[in-house]
Amino acid sequence: MNVRQAAVSGTFYPGRAPDLQAQVQRLLDDNAPQEAQAAPPRALIVPHAGLVYSGPVAASAYNLLRTHAQAYARVLLLGPNHRMPLRSMAVPSTAGFACPLGVMKLDTARLRDWVDHGWVEYNDEVHRLEHCIEVQLPFLLSANPHWQLLPVIAGQAPKEAVAELIGRGLDSADTLVVVSSDLSHYHSYGIAQRIDRATSQHIERLEADLLPDQACGCVAVNGLLRAAARRGLSVHCVDLRNSGDTAGPRDRVVGYGAYAFA
């Protein structure tokens, strides 16, 4: 099987499977909700830094899947391009994505259909070193190793095109939509808190007008917000912290938010 190999194993997360599994389990246990989620979420927004930094916030969202993992057959996972310029939405031509916990198989037939319709394009190079999708794999594989993945890098694509693609996921009852995005970058702790609180209010009001300095994955986030608003979904903030709260200093922090749509 043609597999996209892990690019940030050993840096963004532990490179040995036992260490990674232990860290993911610890993050989930330490950030468990006080009460169970009544219904499976239709979509999540989760951060994508190294697990020591953003893992606690991501885990707070992934905990919502603990009793609902069997509700989905696949995950539509979108994130921004950090390594290469991209003016469209790109999917890989590979059959799987690897991390130390295993290989998450791709829904290659669905991706081929999307390419044939011109909604996305094949671009393995933009995926090769990109971390925003890879760092979600340990959580997803831990929740259900049998899910199929639809990995999409959203570059400077039109908001309407992104919303249309995400809408196809939201309209499929067995597809979970996940958008991978951090919030503000490299402000002092207090300034970051103010910026991120304002950003969170925009997200909770389904206002699809975020800018890159508010969320690095704003293209995908805005697409999700637009698609969710059209379908009458609601969103609530599950967790809102920054690297100064988790594992870093407080002079230059990165913001992390976790959100659930239902």
PATORLO-65518 format. One line per 2 residues: number of its first residue (from 1); their letters; for each residue x, y, z of N, C-alpha, C. Coordinates in Angstrom, 2 decimals. Atoms other than C-alpha are relative to their C-alpha. Layout:
<pts>
NUM) A) X Y Z X Y Z X Y Z ~ ...
</pts>
This chain:
<pts>
1) MN) 0.84 -1.19 0.00 0.00 0.00 0.00 0.88 1.25 0.00 ~ -0.71 -1.26 0.08 1.25 3.46 -0.94 -0.42 0.88 1.17
3) VR) 0.33 -0.67 -1.25 1.42 5.27 2.41 0.81 1.27 0.16 ~ -0.69 -1.23 -0.37 2.28 8.83 3.37 0.64 -0.24 1.37
5) QA) -0.73 0.30 -1.22 4.98 8.36 6.01 -0.06 1.18 0.97 ~ 0.03 -1.04 -1.03 4.99 10.27 9.30 1.16 0.97 -0.18
7) AV) -1.03 -1.03 0.19 6.90 13.56 9.05 0.45 0.62 1.31 ~ -0.34 -0.68 -1.25 6.84 14.85 12.64 0.01 -0.96 1.19
9) SG) -0.13 0.99 -1.06 7.05 11.61 14.61 1.33 0.20 0.72 ~ -1.21 -0.24 -0.78 9.56 12.08 17.42 0.26 1.46 0.29
11) TF) -0.14 -1.43 -0.28 9.19 15.86 17.39 -1.31 0.57 0.55 ~ 1.30 -0.48 -0.47 5.51 16.83 17.63 -0.66 -0.97 0.97
13) YP) 0.54 1.03 -0.89 4.73 13.59 19.43 1.02 -1.12 0.10 ~ -1.00 1.07 -0.16 6.66 10.51 20.69 0.08 -0.91 -1.22
15) GR) -0.21 0.84 1.16 8.15 8.33 17.99 -0.21 -1.47 0.23 ~ 0.24 1.40 -0.32 7.62 5.02 19.80 -1.48 -0.21 0.34
17) AP) 1.42 0.25 -0.18 4.14 3.51 19.75 -0.43 -0.09 1.46 ~ 0.44 0.07 -1.41 4.00 2.61 23.49 -0.01 1.36 0.68
19) DL) -0.07 -1.33 -0.62 5.08 6.12 24.50 -1.12 0.89 -0.51 ~ 1.06 -0.83 0.58 2.63 7.75 22.11 -1.37 -0.43 0.52
21) QA) 1.28 0.47 -0.51 -0.27 5.56 23.18 -0.21 0.41 1.45 ~ 0.11 -0.40 -1.40 0.48 6.29 26.83 -0.29 1.49 0.12
23) QV) 0.24 -1.43 -0.07 0.60 10.04 26.18 -1.42 0.35 -0.41 ~ 1.36 -0.27 0.45 -2.67 10.06 24.23 -1.00 -0.41 1.08
25) QR) 0.92 0.46 -1.03 -4.40 8.02 26.93 0.02 0.92 1.22 ~ -0.12 -0.91 -1.14 -3.07 10.31 29.65 -0.69 1.33 -0.30
27) LL) 0.65 -1.25 0.38 -4.25 13.40 27.76 -1.52 -0.15 0.04 ~ 1.45 0.22 -0.02 -7.73 11.92 27.31 -0.51 -0.13 1.42
29) DD) 0.45 0.19 -1.38 -7.97 10.86 30.93 0.04 1.29 0.80 ~ -0.17 -1.23 -0.77 -6.71 14.18 32.29 -0.95 1.11 -0.44
31) NA) 0.87 -1.06 0.53 -9.11 16.21 30.14 -1.38 -0.53 -0.34 ~ 1.31 0.60 0.22 -12.24 14.09 30.35 -1.11 0.94 0.44
33) PQ) 1.12 -0.86 -0.41 -15.60 15.91 30.50 -0.65 -0.52 1.27 ~ 0.67 0.40 -1.23 -17.60 15.86 33.70 -1.24 -0.85 -0.26
35) EA) 1.15 0.82 0.36 -20.59 14.36 31.89 0.12 -0.42 -1.45 ~ -0.12 0.56 1.34 -20.95 12.27 28.75 -0.75 0.86 -1.02
37) QA) 0.66 -0.70 1.11 -21.83 13.83 25.40 -1.27 -0.76 -0.37 ~ 1.27 0.66 0.24 -25.51 13.12 24.74 -0.10 -0.55 -1.42
39) AP) 0.10 0.41 1.40 -25.21 12.89 20.95 1.36 0.18 -0.66 ~ -1.29 -0.15 0.68 -22.28 12.44 18.58 0.11 1.36 -0.68
41) PR) -0.16 -1.29 0.67 -20.88 15.76 17.33 0.04 -0.18 -1.51 ~ -0.10 0.03 1.46 -21.20 16.55 13.63 1.36 0.50 -0.46
43) AL) -1.30 -0.54 0.39 -17.92 18.46 13.57 0.75 0.46 1.24 ~ -0.88 -0.49 -1.05 -14.96 19.47 15.73 1.00 0.98 -0.60
45) IV) -1.21 -0.79 0.28 -12.32 22.19 15.67 1.00 -0.35 1.08 ~ -1.03 0.42 -0.94 -9.07 21.07 17.29 1.33 0.65 -0.38
47) PH) -1.31 -0.59 0.30 -5.53 22.54 17.57 0.99 -1.04 -0.50 ~ -0.94 0.92 0.66 -2.45 21.04 15.94 1.47 0.26 0.31
49) AG) -1.42 -0.16 -0.36 0.76 21.95 17.78 0.53 -1.33 0.54 ~ -0.52 1.17 -0.66 3.05 19.46 19.49 -0.93 -0.42 1.13
51) LV) 0.98 0.47 -0.97 1.02 17.27 21.82 0.24 0.52 1.41 ~ -0.26 -0.52 -1.34 2.77 18.57 24.92 -0.62 1.39 0.17
53) YS) 0.56 -1.35 -0.05 1.44 22.03 24.03 -1.51 0.01 -0.21 ~ 1.43 -0.08 0.33 -1.95 21.62 22.35 -0.77 -1.27 0.31
55) GP) 0.66 1.27 -0.25 -2.68 18.00 23.26 -1.11 0.05 1.03 ~ 1.09 -0.05 -0.98 -4.71 18.82 26.40 -1.29 0.59 -0.56
57) VA) 1.19 -0.64 0.57 -7.06 21.08 24.44 -0.62 -0.90 -1.07 ~ 0.52 0.93 1.00 -7.36 18.66 21.52 -0.71 -1.17 0.67
59) AS) 0.59 1.14 -0.69 -8.08 15.83 23.96 -1.38 0.32 0.55 ~ 1.31 -0.38 -0.53 -10.98 17.77 25.44 -1.09 -0.14 -1.05
61) AY) 0.97 0.20 1.09 -12.67 17.65 22.03 -0.12 -1.47 -0.37 ~ 0.05 1.42 0.39 -11.72 14.07 21.16 -0.67 -0.86 1.06
63) NL) 0.74 0.73 -1.02 -13.16 12.93 24.48 -1.48 -0.11 -0.32 ~ 1.41 0.03 0.36 -16.57 13.71 23.02 -0.33 -1.18 -0.91
65) LR) 0.21 1.14 0.89 -16.07 10.76 20.66 0.06 -1.33 0.74 ~ -0.27 1.25 -0.71 -15.40 8.19 23.37 -1.16 -0.98 -0.07
67) TH) 1.15 0.89 0.04 -18.93 6.78 23.40 -0.72 0.03 -1.35 ~ 0.66 -0.15 1.30 -19.72 7.66 19.78 0.88 -0.41 -1.17
69) AQ) -0.96 0.30 1.07 -16.77 6.29 17.80 -0.61 -0.84 -1.11 ~ 0.59 0.88 1.01 -18.91 3.70 16.03 -1.06 0.70 -0.85
71) AY) 1.01 -0.73 0.77 -21.25 6.39 14.70 0.52 0.44 -1.36 ~ -0.60 -0.52 1.24 -18.82 7.30 11.91 0.74 -1.10 -0.75
73) AR) -0.80 0.89 0.85 -17.25 5.46 9.00 1.25 0.68 -0.49 ~ -1.14 -0.73 0.54 -14.87 8.21 7.95 0.11 1.36 0.67
75) VL) -0.27 -1.33 -0.55 -13.33 11.52 8.98 0.48 0.91 -1.12 ~ -0.45 -1.05 0.91 -13.12 14.56 6.72 0.81 0.98 0.83
77) LL) -0.92 -0.78 -0.83 -10.08 16.34 8.17 0.68 1.06 -0.86 ~ -0.56 -1.12 0.75 -9.07 19.78 6.90 0.93 0.81 0.88
79) GP) -0.93 -0.86 -0.71 -6.13 21.98 7.87 0.73 0.90 -0.97 ~ -0.68 -0.98 0.85 -3.94 24.81 6.57 1.36 -0.49 -0.50
81) NH) -1.34 0.29 0.54 -0.74 24.71 4.55 1.03 0.85 0.72 ~ -1.07 -0.70 -0.70 2.31 25.61 6.65 1.30 0.00 -0.79
83) RM) -1.30 0.23 0.63 5.10 24.41 4.36 0.09 0.50 -1.43 ~ -0.02 -0.34 1.42 4.14 25.17 0.76 -1.17 0.91 -0.34
85) PL) 1.13 -0.82 0.44 2.02 27.80 -0.99 -1.04 -0.86 -0.70 ~ 1.09 0.76 0.61 -1.36 26.55 -2.15 -1.20 0.92 -0.17
87) RS) 1.14 -0.87 0.29 -4.25 28.37 -3.81 -1.27 -0.80 -0.24 ~ 1.15 0.85 0.23 -6.68 25.47 -3.83 -0.16 -0.92 1.21
89) MA) 0.09 1.04 -1.01 -7.65 22.43 -1.77 0.65 -1.26 -0.56 ~ -0.82 1.10 0.50 -5.30 19.47 -2.05 -0.18 -1.26 0.83
91) VP) 0.08 1.31 -0.65 -5.64 15.78 -1.26 1.16 -0.84 -0.50 ~ -1.11 0.85 0.43 -2.96 13.06 -1.46 -0.49 -1.13 -0.90
93) ST) 0.32 1.14 0.85 -2.85 10.23 -3.97 0.32 -1.32 0.69 ~ -0.38 1.21 -0.74 -1.68 7.77 -1.30 -1.25 -0.73 0.50
95) AG) 1.11 0.82 -0.49 -3.83 5.01 0.21 -0.11 0.03 1.52 ~ 0.03 -0.05 -1.44 -2.99 5.69 3.84 0.95 1.04 0.56
97) FA) -0.88 -0.90 -0.74 -1.39 8.01 6.40 0.52 -0.76 1.21 ~ -0.62 0.79 -1.06 1.06 6.49 8.87 0.40 0.86 1.18
99) CP) -0.61 -0.52 -1.21 1.99 7.28 12.45 0.39 -1.21 0.84 ~ -0.45 1.16 -0.76 3.55 5.08 15.16 -1.12 -0.93 0.47
101) LG) 1.10 0.85 -0.44 0.10 3.79 16.17 -0.62 -0.81 -1.13 ~ 0.52 0.77 1.13 -0.59 2.43 12.69 -0.24 0.87 -1.21
103) VM) 0.32 -0.69 1.25 -1.89 3.43 9.29 -1.50 0.25 -0.05 ~ 1.40 -0.34 0.20 -5.15 5.27 8.82 -0.28 -0.02 -1.50
105) KL) 0.28 0.15 1.43 -6.57 4.20 5.46 -0.85 1.16 -0.51 ~ 0.74 -1.08 0.63 -7.91 6.81 3.08 -1.20 -0.55 -0.77
107) DT) 1.13 0.32 0.85 -11.28 6.75 1.35 0.37 0.43 -1.41 ~ -0.59 -0.40 1.29 -9.53 6.75 -2.01 -1.05 0.17 -1.09
109) AR) 1.04 -0.13 1.02 -12.70 6.26 -4.07 -0.69 1.36 0.09 ~ 0.66 -1.30 -0.18 -14.32 9.35 -2.57 0.94 1.14 -0.41
111) LR) -0.96 -1.04 0.39 -11.16 11.41 -3.01 0.12 0.08 -1.52 ~ -0.07 0.01 1.48 -10.93 10.34 -6.68 -1.22 0.68 -0.59
113) DW) 1.23 -0.65 0.49 -14.55 11.41 -7.19 0.09 1.50 0.17 ~ -0.14 -1.43 -0.23 -13.81 14.80 -5.65 0.97 0.64 -1.00
115) VD) -0.96 -0.51 0.99 -10.79 15.25 -7.92 -0.65 0.05 -1.38 ~ 0.64 0.05 1.31 -12.79 14.20 -10.98 -1.02 1.12 -0.18
117) HG) 0.96 -1.09 0.07 -15.42 16.82 -10.14 0.66 1.38 0.08 ~ -0.71 -1.27 -0.06 -12.74 19.50 -9.75 -0.13 0.72 1.31
119) WV) 0.16 -0.65 -1.30 -13.52 20.19 -6.10 1.33 0.11 0.75 ~ -1.33 0.01 -0.59 -9.98 19.33 -4.98 0.98 -0.47 -1.07
121) EY) -1.02 0.49 0.92 -6.69 18.45 -6.64 0.96 -0.91 0.75 ~ -1.04 0.82 -0.59 -4.06 15.81 -6.03 1.28 0.83 0.15
123) ND) -1.28 -0.67 -0.22 -0.88 17.23 -4.49 0.67 -0.68 1.19 ~ -0.68 0.72 -1.07 1.31 14.84 -2.51 1.06 0.85 0.68
125) EV) -1.10 -0.77 -0.57 4.06 17.38 -1.98 -0.48 0.93 1.11 ~ 0.50 -0.90 -1.04 1.91 19.79 0.01 -0.34 -0.77 1.28
127) HR) 0.30 0.84 -1.16 1.00 16.89 2.32 1.25 -0.59 0.64 ~ -1.14 0.82 -0.41 4.47 15.38 2.63 0.57 0.41 1.35
129) LE) -0.59 -0.48 -1.25 5.82 17.54 5.49 -0.99 0.73 0.90 ~ 1.01 -0.76 -0.75 2.58 19.10 6.73 -0.39 -0.74 1.28
131) HC) 0.28 0.63 -1.29 1.86 18.46 10.42 -1.44 0.11 0.45 ~ 1.30 -0.31 -0.59 -1.68 19.79 10.89 -0.96 -1.19 -0.04
133) IE) 0.83 1.21 0.07 -3.32 16.53 9.79 0.65 -1.13 0.78 ~ -0.70 1.12 -0.64 -0.67 14.14 11.07 -0.18 -0.03 1.52
135) VQ) 0.07 0.01 -1.46 -0.89 15.26 14.71 -1.38 -0.40 0.52 ~ 1.33 0.47 -0.42 -4.60 14.32 14.75 -0.09 -1.52 -0.05
137) LP) 0.11 1.44 0.20 -3.90 10.71 13.76 0.07 -0.80 1.30 ~ 0.00 0.79 -1.24 -2.94 9.45 17.25 -1.33 -0.01 0.73
139) FL) 1.31 -0.06 -0.63 -6.26 10.64 18.64 -1.04 -0.80 -0.80 ~ 0.99 0.67 0.84 -8.27 9.34 15.68 0.18 -1.51 0.01
141) LS) -0.26 1.44 -0.02 -6.59 5.93 15.61 -0.32 -0.60 1.36 ~ 0.35 0.49 -1.33 -7.06 5.61 19.36 -1.51 -0.12 0.17
143) AN) 1.46 0.04 -0.11 -10.76 6.35 19.01 -0.59 -1.15 -0.82 ~ 0.52 1.05 0.88 -11.36 3.96 16.09 1.01 -0.25 -1.12
145) PH) -1.02 0.27 1.02 -8.57 2.36 14.01 -0.58 -0.36 -1.36 ~ 0.63 0.44 1.26 -11.10 1.39 11.30 -0.60 1.14 -0.80
147) WQ) 0.48 -1.13 0.77 -12.19 4.87 10.27 0.83 0.19 -1.27 ~ -0.72 -0.44 1.19 -11.27 6.00 6.76 0.18 1.51 0.08
149) LL) -0.37 -1.41 -0.09 -9.64 9.40 6.32 -0.16 0.69 -1.35 ~ 0.06 -0.90 1.16 -10.36 12.21 3.87 0.83 1.23 0.37
151) PV) -0.87 -1.11 -0.42 -7.35 14.54 4.39 0.08 1.10 -1.06 ~ 0.04 -1.13 0.94 -7.63 17.98 2.79 0.82 1.15 0.57
153) IA) -0.70 -1.25 -0.33 -5.14 20.85 2.92 -0.71 1.13 -0.72 ~ 0.73 -1.13 0.56 -7.08 24.07 2.42 0.93 1.20 -0.08
155) GQ) -0.83 -1.17 0.20 -4.88 26.77 0.93 -0.87 1.25 -0.14 ~ 0.77 -1.23 0.19 -6.14 30.13 -0.30 -1.18 -0.27 -0.93
157) AP) 1.16 0.39 0.78 -9.32 28.57 -1.59 -1.19 0.90 0.33 ~ 1.18 -0.82 -0.28 -12.61 30.49 -1.92 -0.83 -0.58 1.13
159) KE) 0.78 0.44 -1.15 -14.75 30.35 1.20 -1.18 -0.88 -0.42 ~ 1.16 0.76 0.44 -17.74 29.09 -0.75 0.38 -1.41 -0.43
161) AV) -0.45 1.32 0.43 -15.76 26.22 -2.25 0.30 -0.89 1.21 ~ -0.30 0.76 -1.22 -14.53 25.15 1.19 -1.29 -0.38 0.71
163) AE) 1.29 0.28 -0.65 -18.04 25.43 2.63 -0.75 -1.10 -0.73 ~ 0.68 1.04 0.77 -19.42 23.29 -0.20 0.60 -1.37 0.28
165) LI) -0.66 1.28 -0.27 -16.84 20.57 0.39 -0.33 -0.49 1.41 ~ 0.32 0.38 -1.38 -17.38 20.58 4.16 -1.47 -0.38 0.11
167) GR) 1.42 0.33 -0.03 -21.12 20.55 3.56 -0.27 -1.43 -0.44 ~ 0.17 1.39 0.42 -20.76 17.22 1.78 0.29 -0.95 1.16
169) GL) -0.26 0.80 -1.19 -19.25 15.86 4.97 -1.11 0.11 1.02 ~ 1.06 -0.20 -0.98 -21.90 17.39 7.21 -1.30 -0.69 -0.42
171) DS) 1.22 0.61 0.50 -24.65 15.98 4.99 0.06 -1.52 -0.02 ~ -0.17 1.45 -0.06 -23.26 12.46 5.34 0.03 -0.41 1.47
173) AD) 0.16 0.30 -1.42 -24.41 11.03 8.67 1.16 -0.81 0.56 ~ -1.10 0.83 -0.51 -21.46 8.62 8.90 1.37 0.63 -0.20
175) TL) -1.26 -0.73 0.16 -18.81 11.30 8.29 0.15 1.04 1.10 ~ -0.35 -1.02 -0.98 -17.20 13.31 11.08 0.89 1.03 -0.67
177) VV) -0.83 -1.08 0.52 -15.81 16.70 10.04 0.89 0.52 1.12 ~ -0.96 -0.55 -0.95 -12.66 17.86 11.84 0.82 1.07 -0.70
179) VS) -0.86 -1.08 0.51 -10.92 21.19 11.22 1.14 0.20 0.99 ~ -1.22 -0.12 -0.80 -7.36 21.49 12.49 0.53 1.43 -0.10
181) SD) -0.46 -1.40 0.00 -6.39 25.03 13.51 0.41 0.44 1.39 ~ -0.33 -0.74 -1.21 -4.54 26.93 16.20 -0.64 1.38 -0.08
183) LS) 0.57 -1.34 -0.03 -5.64 30.42 17.22 1.13 1.03 -0.15 ~ -1.01 -1.05 0.15 -3.39 33.48 17.81 1.41 -0.54 0.21
185) HY) -1.40 0.44 -0.05 0.40 33.20 17.55 0.92 1.08 0.57 ~ -1.18 -0.72 -0.46 3.27 34.62 19.60 -0.28 1.38 0.59
187) HS) 0.27 -1.19 -0.80 1.62 37.31 21.68 0.32 -0.32 1.46 ~ -0.12 0.24 -1.44 2.11 37.78 25.40 -1.29 -0.66 0.50
189) YG) 1.10 0.80 -0.53 -0.20 35.71 27.59 -1.31 0.79 0.07 ~ 1.22 -0.79 -0.16 -2.71 38.48 28.41 -0.59 0.44 -1.32
191) IA) 0.49 -0.43 1.32 -2.94 39.79 24.85 -0.60 -1.17 -0.74 ~ 0.53 1.19 0.67 -3.39 36.28 23.49 -1.36 -0.38 0.55
193) QR) 1.30 0.33 -0.59 -6.22 35.65 25.94 -1.10 0.91 -0.54 ~ 1.02 -0.92 0.51 -8.05 38.77 24.77 -0.33 -0.29 -1.46
195) ID) 0.23 0.29 1.41 -7.57 37.97 21.09 -0.80 -1.29 -0.16 ~ 0.64 1.30 0.16 -8.61 34.35 21.51 -1.43 -0.01 0.52
197) RA) 1.39 -0.09 -0.47 -11.70 35.20 23.56 -0.89 0.63 -1.07 ~ 0.78 -0.63 1.07 -12.85 37.51 20.76 -0.20 -0.95 -1.17
199) TS) 0.11 0.98 1.07 -12.11 34.84 18.16 -1.02 -1.07 0.35 ~ 0.93 1.03 -0.45 -14.02 32.29 20.20 -1.44 0.48 -0.12
201) QH) 1.35 -0.55 0.12 -17.05 34.58 20.25 -0.47 -0.03 -1.45 ~ 0.35 0.07 1.42 -16.97 34.79 16.45 -0.37 -1.43 -0.38
203) IE) 0.27 1.41 0.32 -16.82 31.00 16.20 -1.34 -0.44 0.58 ~ 1.24 0.43 -0.65 -19.66 30.49 18.68 -1.23 0.67 -0.60
205) RL) 1.12 -0.65 0.71 -21.79 32.95 16.71 -0.06 -0.42 -1.46 ~ -0.04 0.50 1.38 -20.95 31.09 13.45 0.28 1.13 -0.99
207) EA) -0.38 -1.11 0.87 -19.43 34.26 11.98 1.24 -0.38 -0.80 ~ -1.06 0.53 0.87 -17.33 33.12 9.03 0.88 1.12 -0.55
209) DL) -0.79 -1.16 0.41 -15.02 36.14 8.98 1.38 0.04 0.66 ~ -1.29 0.03 -0.69 -11.86 35.00 10.76 1.15 0.28 -0.96
211) LP) -1.20 -0.34 0.76 -8.46 36.25 9.58 1.17 -0.86 0.47 ~ -1.12 0.87 -0.37 -5.10 34.44 9.63 0.63 0.31 1.35
213) DQ) -0.60 -0.30 -1.29 -3.89 36.32 12.71 -0.91 -0.41 1.17 ~ 0.89 0.53 -1.02 -6.92 34.98 14.60 0.05 -1.52 0.07
215) AC) -0.05 1.46 0.08 -6.65 31.36 13.42 0.78 -0.37 -1.25 ~ -0.82 0.33 1.18 -3.97 29.91 11.16 -0.77 -0.85 -1.00
217) GC) 0.84 0.79 0.89 -6.58 27.53 9.74 -1.30 0.69 -0.34 ~ 1.23 -0.76 0.16 -9.08 30.32 9.13 -0.76 -0.37 -1.27
219) VA) 0.70 0.36 1.23 -9.86 29.17 5.57 -0.94 -1.17 0.25 ~ 0.84 1.16 -0.30 -11.12 25.80 6.76 -1.02 0.32 1.09
221) VN) 0.94 -0.36 -1.07 -12.67 27.25 9.93 -1.16 0.80 -0.56 ~ 1.08 -0.81 0.58 -14.62 29.85 7.96 -0.92 -0.86 -0.87
223) GL) 0.82 0.89 0.80 -15.77 27.16 5.55 -0.94 -0.83 0.86 ~ 0.83 0.77 -0.92 -17.03 25.07 8.45 -1.10 0.86 0.60
225) LR) 1.00 -0.89 -0.60 -18.78 28.02 10.08 -1.11 0.33 -1.00 ~ 1.01 -0.30 1.03 -20.52 28.91 6.80 -0.89 -1.22 -0.23
227) AA) 0.77 1.21 0.26 -21.59 25.31 6.17 -0.90 -0.35 1.18 ~ 0.79 0.32 -1.20 -22.76 24.82 9.76 -1.18 0.95 0.15
229) AR) 1.08 -0.97 -0.11 -24.81 28.02 9.76 -1.13 -0.32 -0.98 ~ 1.02 0.33 1.00 -26.62 26.96 6.58 -0.82 -1.22 0.40
231) RG) 0.71 1.22 -0.40 -27.59 23.68 8.24 -0.61 0.11 1.38 ~ 0.62 -0.22 -1.29 -28.78 25.20 11.48 0.69 -0.66 1.16
233) LS) -0.74 0.62 -1.09 -26.04 23.65 13.58 0.37 1.04 1.05 ~ -0.50 -0.86 -1.07 -24.92 25.10 16.88 1.41 -0.43 0.36
235) VH) -1.38 0.29 -0.39 -21.39 25.27 18.27 0.23 0.48 1.42 ~ -0.38 -0.48 -1.33 -20.02 25.46 21.77 1.50 -0.22 0.21
237) CV) -1.42 0.08 -0.32 -16.52 26.02 23.09 0.20 -1.06 1.07 ~ -0.30 1.07 -0.94 -15.22 22.89 24.78 1.17 0.38 0.90
239) DL) -1.21 -0.36 -0.74 -11.86 24.34 25.84 0.67 1.18 -0.70 ~ -0.71 -1.15 0.55 -9.90 27.56 25.36 1.17 0.31 0.91
241) RN) -1.22 -0.24 -0.76 -6.31 27.79 26.55 1.10 0.40 -0.97 ~ -1.14 -0.24 0.88 -2.87 28.62 25.21 1.22 -0.72 0.56
243) SG) -1.20 0.75 -0.39 0.65 27.25 25.44 0.55 0.45 1.34 ~ -0.39 -0.44 -1.34 1.25 29.35 28.54 -0.74 -0.73 1.10
245) DT) 0.76 0.79 -0.97 -1.40 27.26 30.27 0.43 -1.46 0.03 ~ -0.27 1.43 0.11 -0.06 23.90 29.13 1.46 -0.34 0.24
247) AG) -1.39 0.47 -0.15 3.69 23.61 28.67 1.06 1.03 -0.39 ~ -0.99 -0.95 0.48 5.37 26.83 27.62 0.07 1.27 0.83
249) PR) -0.09 -1.30 -0.68 6.47 30.27 28.81 -1.16 0.90 -0.42 ~ 1.16 -0.86 0.24 4.03 33.17 28.82 0.35 1.30 -0.72
251) DR) -0.34 -1.22 0.72 5.92 35.79 26.86 -0.38 -0.08 -1.48 ~ 0.40 0.22 1.40 5.18 34.29 23.40 -0.81 -1.30 -0.07
253) VV) 0.85 1.17 -0.10 2.20 31.96 23.42 -0.76 -0.23 -1.30 ~ 0.89 0.35 1.10 0.04 30.17 20.86 -1.34 -0.41 0.59
255) GY) 1.33 0.28 -0.50 -3.70 29.98 21.36 -0.57 -1.28 -0.55 ~ 0.62 1.26 0.39 -5.67 26.73 21.25 -1.46 0.01 0.43
257) GA) 1.40 0.12 -0.32 -9.42 26.25 21.08 -0.56 -1.32 -0.50 ~ 0.69 1.20 0.41 -11.60 23.16 20.93 -1.49 0.30 -0.04
259) YA) 1.41 -0.33 0.20 -15.17 23.41 19.59 -0.73 -1.22 -0.55 ~ 0.82 1.10 0.46 -17.99 20.95 18.98 -1.28 0.56 -0.65
261) FA) 1.19 -0.42 0.75 -20.83 21.34 16.45 -1.04 -1.11 0.07 ~ 1.08 0.99 -0.07 -24.19 19.62 16.79 -1.28 0.58 -0.60
</pts>
